[in-house]
Amino acid sequence: MLVRMAHGAPPPTSEPVKFDEILARLRVLVERLEGGNLTLEEGLGCFEEGMRLCGRGAEQLDQAEKRVEVLLSTAGGNPRTAPLAPPPDHEDNE
């Protein structure tokens, strides 16, 4: 099913592969959906694409997590986990 894109934004010729590309495409889709100027079919097409991209992004994050666990493995082969430090400008108000 081809979905006509509003506002002159053509559909991507191929699915983004890199995680940053996936995030960028998701941002575009969210902006379009929040704009509210889409037909029902256009909105559903954006939603479907967004869900597909979310799945791919989640898979990439899972793979990255596994790679980090391997890198943090101890000499005995037992992976250890370490929390990520919050960004420098992060303030914990809890």
Residue frames relative to the residue before (quaternion, step in Angstrom):
aa qw qx qy qz dx dy dz
M 1.0000 0.0000 0.0000 0.0000 0.00 0.00 0.00
L 0.2265 -0.7589 0.5978 0.1240 3.56 -0.83 1.01
V 0.1764 -0.7741 0.6022 0.0834 3.52 -0.94 0.90
R 0.3748 -0.7141 0.5453 0.2284 3.54 -0.78 1.03
M 0.2945 -0.7720 0.5419 0.1535 3.54 -0.79 1.01
A 0.3882 -0.7230 0.5284 0.2177 3.58 -0.92 0.92
H 0.8161 0.2893 -0.2072 0.4553 3.53 -1.33 0.30
G 0.6388 -0.5843 0.3312 0.3752 3.59 1.05 0.67
A 0.5107 0.6313 -0.4406 0.3827 3.61 1.17 0.25
P 0.2381 -0.7965 0.5356 0.1484 3.59 -0.27 1.19
P 0.5629 -0.5758 0.4452 0.3918 3.57 -1.15 0.47
P 0.5707 -0.5874 0.4224 0.3883 3.58 -1.07 0.57
T 0.5074 -0.6597 0.4592 0.3106 3.56 -1.05 0.75
S 0.7861 0.0197 -0.0264 0.6172 3.58 1.17 -0.48
E 0.6083 -0.5600 0.4209 0.3732 3.53 -1.23 0.48
P 0.5139 -0.6217 0.4816 0.3428 3.60 -1.00 0.73
V 0.3038 -0.7673 0.5436 0.1532 3.54 -1.06 0.79
K 0.7223 0.4136 -0.2454 0.4971 3.58 0.86 -0.93
F 0.6309 -0.5669 0.3814 0.3675 3.55 -1.14 0.73
D 0.6599 0.5088 -0.3120 0.4564 3.60 0.92 -0.87
E 0.6352 0.5161 -0.3244 0.4743 3.58 1.07 -0.70
I 0.6211 0.5336 -0.3353 0.4660 3.56 1.04 -0.77
L 0.6630 0.4998 -0.3077 0.4647 3.60 0.89 -0.90
A 0.6465 0.5205 -0.3228 0.4549 3.57 0.94 -0.86
R 0.6690 0.4852 -0.3032 0.4745 3.59 0.91 -0.87
L 0.6280 0.5292 -0.3394 0.4586 3.60 1.00 -0.75
R 0.6293 0.5323 -0.3366 0.4554 3.59 1.00 -0.77
V 0.6371 0.5190 -0.3207 0.4711 3.58 1.00 -0.85
L 0.6682 0.5036 -0.3042 0.4554 3.58 0.89 -0.91
V 0.6481 0.5097 -0.3224 0.4650 3.59 0.95 -0.83
E 0.6374 0.5224 -0.3314 0.4593 3.60 0.94 -0.83
R 0.6610 0.5022 -0.3091 0.4639 3.57 0.94 -0.86
L 0.6705 0.4940 -0.3026 0.4634 3.57 0.92 -0.88
E 0.6825 0.4812 -0.2883 0.4684 3.57 0.95 -0.84
G 0.5668 0.6136 -0.3764 0.4007 3.58 1.19 -0.49
G 0.3111 -0.8105 0.4529 0.2030 3.56 1.17 -0.54
N 0.5950 0.5907 -0.3647 0.4051 3.61 1.20 0.16
L 0.4998 0.6597 -0.4156 0.3771 3.57 1.16 0.51
T 0.4857 -0.6001 0.5335 0.3455 3.51 -1.22 0.48
L 0.6853 -0.4564 0.3512 0.4456 3.55 -1.26 0.19
E 0.6733 0.4966 -0.2990 0.4590 3.60 0.88 -0.90
E 0.6465 0.5060 -0.3229 0.4709 3.60 0.98 -0.78
G 0.6556 0.5135 -0.3057 0.4616 3.56 0.97 -0.86
L 0.6566 0.4967 -0.3090 0.4761 3.57 0.96 -0.83
G 0.6307 0.5296 -0.3331 0.4591 3.58 1.03 -0.76
C 0.6498 0.5018 -0.3113 0.4786 3.59 0.98 -0.83
F 0.6512 0.5180 -0.3127 0.4581 3.56 0.97 -0.89
E 0.6542 0.5135 -0.3128 0.4589 3.59 0.91 -0.91
E 0.6618 0.4944 -0.3068 0.4726 3.56 0.91 -0.90
G 0.6506 0.5287 -0.3107 0.4480 3.57 0.97 -0.85
M 0.6559 0.4984 -0.3145 0.4716 3.59 0.96 -0.80
R 0.6323 0.5248 -0.3270 0.4667 3.58 1.02 -0.79
L 0.6735 0.4896 -0.2858 0.4743 3.57 0.96 -0.91
C 0.6081 0.5449 -0.3564 0.4543 3.62 1.03 -0.71
G 0.6499 0.5186 -0.3130 0.4591 3.56 0.95 -0.84
R 0.6672 0.4902 -0.3015 0.4729 3.57 0.94 -0.87
G 0.6492 0.5132 -0.3172 0.4632 3.57 0.98 -0.80
A 0.6445 0.5173 -0.3188 0.4641 3.58 0.99 -0.83
E 0.6243 0.5302 -0.3346 0.4660 3.59 1.03 -0.76
Q 0.6614 0.5022 -0.3087 0.4637 3.57 0.95 -0.86
L 0.6442 0.5076 -0.3258 0.4704 3.59 1.00 -0.76
D 0.6290 0.5258 -0.3340 0.4651 3.60 1.00 -0.77
Q 0.6579 0.5017 -0.3075 0.4700 3.58 0.95 -0.87
A 0.6463 0.5118 -0.3228 0.4649 3.58 0.98 -0.80
E 0.6319 0.5320 -0.3307 0.4563 3.58 1.00 -0.81
K 0.6546 0.5058 -0.3096 0.4688 3.58 0.97 -0.83
R 0.6328 0.5240 -0.3327 0.4628 3.59 1.01 -0.75
V 0.6454 0.5132 -0.3190 0.4672 3.58 1.00 -0.85
E 0.6418 0.5196 -0.3309 0.4567 3.60 0.95 -0.81
V 0.6317 0.5151 -0.3327 0.4743 3.59 1.02 -0.75
L 0.6696 0.5023 -0.2985 0.4586 3.57 0.93 -0.89
L 0.7161 0.4317 -0.2488 0.4888 3.59 1.08 -0.65
S 0.3708 0.7467 -0.4839 0.2660 3.58 1.27 0.03
T 0.4168 -0.6884 0.5357 0.2556 3.51 -1.07 0.78
A 0.7046 -0.4494 0.3295 0.4393 3.57 -1.27 0.17
G 0.6710 0.5044 -0.2957 0.4560 3.59 1.10 -0.62
G 0.5577 -0.6344 0.3784 0.3787 3.58 1.27 -0.02
N 0.5564 0.5843 -0.4092 0.4261 3.59 1.24 0.12
P 0.3467 -0.7439 0.5201 0.2364 3.57 -0.56 1.05
R 0.1542 -0.7519 0.6306 0.1151 3.53 -1.09 0.66
T 0.2625 -0.7516 0.5800 0.1725 3.54 -1.09 0.58
A 0.1063 -0.7707 0.6264 0.0492 3.50 -1.17 0.64
P 0.4596 -0.6795 0.4815 0.3087 3.61 -0.86 0.84
L 0.4779 -0.6428 0.5130 0.3087 3.51 -1.15 0.65
A 0.4668 -0.6539 0.5110 0.3056 3.56 -1.02 0.74
P 0.4864 -0.6478 0.4815 0.3344 3.61 -0.98 0.74
P 0.6331 -0.5217 0.3952 0.4132 3.57 -1.21 0.46
P 0.6497 -0.5570 0.3449 0.3856 3.62 -1.07 0.63
D 0.7302 0.4176 -0.2515 0.4788 3.62 1.00 -0.69
H 0.4630 0.6829 -0.4372 0.3581 3.61 1.31 0.11
E 0.0698 -0.7776 0.6243 0.0275 3.55 -0.85 1.02
D 0.3013 -0.7606 0.5529 0.1583 3.53 -0.77 1.05
N 0.1003 -0.8332 0.5437 0.0124 3.57 -0.35 1.28
E 0.4639 0.6939 -0.4513 0.3157 3.59 1.11 0.34
